[in-house]
Amino acid sequence: MQSQPAVEHPPLSIAIQGLRFSWQPTAEPVLAIDALTISSGERVFLHGPSGSGKSTLLSLLAGVHTPQQGSIEVQGRALERLSQSQRDTFRADHIGYIFQQFNLLPFLDLIHNVTLACDFSAARRQRLATHGTSATAEAARLLKQLGIPEALHQRQASQLSVGQQQRVAAARALIGSPPVVIADEPTSALDANSRENFLHLLFAECERARTTLVFVSHDQALAPLFSRSVDLSEVNR
Ligand SMILES: Nc1ncnc2c1ncn2[C@@H]1O[C@H](COP(=O)(O)OP(=O)(O)OP(=O)(O)O)[C@@H](O)[C@H]1O
């Protein structure tokens, strides 16, 4: 019998096994996920009812919290085996996080809000150096790519519209090419056109660096733009 040609699977970016997480030790787990894997470079739309645990799952993927049971591997590292300070370093080096409220520093200009992510990560600085660029030059390139004109780069973040703040937050997550970007409803304050436009720019930057994207949103209209949809209420039992 002729053997089948081997199917090439891209390496896993995220692998969850036997996960159980409760906010209180005696409470029922908020998350009980037997298995969930995400390949490198996938763009995943994570959805589910309010309170189903989407933000909780993102905080576990980012190593902010650790599960009581099971394993979460990100880029081959089992986060639950790391100390808190090792997880903080791992997050700064490997994970870009776009928060719902963006978390920009209002008194800093846009360039410095973006380069801040490099101040905490030797790995991001090293990757920029490998590509022959500096944090400041890359911050300017990303801001322009994401639709923020150069004339605004020296402005304080507090002087921006919500849509502009969101783009700065995305640039900060992307600088230094972390292999994983996590976004928690970053488009909820935007109109439909701005949302799609922002997503196309975000996808282009993710493709450039082959970044894995895990994106939480309630807006089902965005789902077809992603390579895969995960309904948390289906994988969480
Ligand atoms: N810091 C916390 N301490 C205790 N319980 C929490 C905490 N954060 C979330 N929870 C609880 O965990 C459950 C899941 O919350 P989570 O915010 O992860 O849901 P979600 O799916 O992101 O919701 P939404 O779509 O409304 O943002 C909820 O019951 C919530 O009350």
The ligand as an SDF file (V2000), in Angstrom:
LIG
                    3D

 31 33  0  0  0  0  0  0  0  0999 V2000
  -10.7060   39.1400   39.4210 N   0  0  0  0  0  0  0  0  0  0  0  0
  -11.7840   38.3460   39.5740 C   0  0  0  0  0  0  0  0  0  0  0  0
  -12.1000   37.8540   40.7870 N   0  0  0  0  0  0  0  0  0  0  0  0
  -13.1700   37.0350   40.9660 C   0  0  0  0  0  0  0  0  0  0  0  0
  -14.0020   36.6550   39.9620 N   0  0  0  0  0  0  0  0  0  0  0  0
  -13.7290   37.1160   38.7350 C   0  0  0  0  0  0  0  0  0  0  0  0
  -12.6280   37.9810   38.4650 C   0  0  0  0  0  0  0  0  0  0  0  0
  -12.6120   38.2750   37.1370 N   0  0  0  0  0  0  0  0  0  0  0  0
  -13.6680   37.6250   36.6050 C   0  0  0  0  0  0  0  0  0  0  0  0
  -14.3330   36.9320   37.5530 N   0  0  0  0  0  0  0  0  0  0  0  0
  -15.5130   36.0820   37.3310 C   0  0  0  0  0  0  0  0  0  0  0  0
  -15.1760   35.0860   36.3600 O   0  0  0  0  0  0  0  0  0  0  0  0
  -16.2450   34.8710   35.4510 C   0  0  0  0  0  0  0  0  0  0  0  0
  -15.7510   35.0800   34.0290 C   0  0  0  0  0  0  0  0  0  0  0  0
  -15.4200   36.4490   33.8620 O   0  0  0  0  0  0  0  0  0  0  0  0
  -14.6930   37.0020   32.5570 P   0  0  0  0  0  0  0  0  0  0  0  0
  -14.4680   38.4550   32.7500 O   0  0  0  0  0  0  0  0  0  0  0  0
  -13.5250   36.1400   32.2590 O   0  0  0  0  0  0  0  0  0  0  0  0
  -15.8350   36.7350   31.4600 O   0  0  0  0  0  0  0  0  0  0  0  0
  -15.9470   37.2850   29.9620 P   0  0  0  0  0  0  0  0  0  0  0  0
  -16.3950   36.1420   29.1210 O   0  0  0  0  0  0  0  0  0  0  0  0
  -14.6660   37.9610   29.5740 O   0  0  0  0  0  0  0  0  0  0  0  0
  -17.1070   38.3440   30.1220 O   0  0  0  0  0  0  0  0  0  0  0  0
  -17.4620   39.6480   29.2250 P   0  0  0  0  0  0  0  0  0  0  0  0
  -17.8040   39.1500   27.8670 O   0  0  0  0  0  0  0  0  0  0  0  0
  -18.6480   40.2110   29.9430 O   0  0  0  0  0  0  0  0  0  0  0  0
  -16.2720   40.5700   29.2600 O   0  0  0  0  0  0  0  0  0  0  0  0
  -17.3700   35.8180   35.8680 C   0  0  0  0  0  0  0  0  0  0  0  0
  -18.2870   35.0840   36.6460 O   0  0  0  0  0  0  0  0  0  0  0  0
  -16.6620   36.8630   36.6960 C   0  0  0  0  0  0  0  0  0  0  0  0
  -17.5240   37.3760   37.6980 O   0  0  0  0  0  0  0  0  0  0  0  0
  1  2  1  0
  2  3  1  0
  2  7  2  0
  3  4  2  0
  4  5  1  0
  5  6  2  0
  6  7  1  0
  6 10  1  0
  7  8  1  0
  8  9  2  0
  9 10  1  0
 10 11  1  0
 11 12  1  0
 11 30  1  0
 12 13  1  0
 13 14  1  0
 13 28  1  0
 14 15  1  0
 15 16  1  0
 16 17  2  0
 16 18  1  0
 16 19  1  0
 19 20  1  0
 20 21  2  0
 20 22  1  0
 20 23  1  0
 23 24  1  0
 24 25  2  0
 24 26  1  0
 24 27  1  0
 28 29  1  0
 28 30  1  0
 30 31  1  0
M  END
$$$$
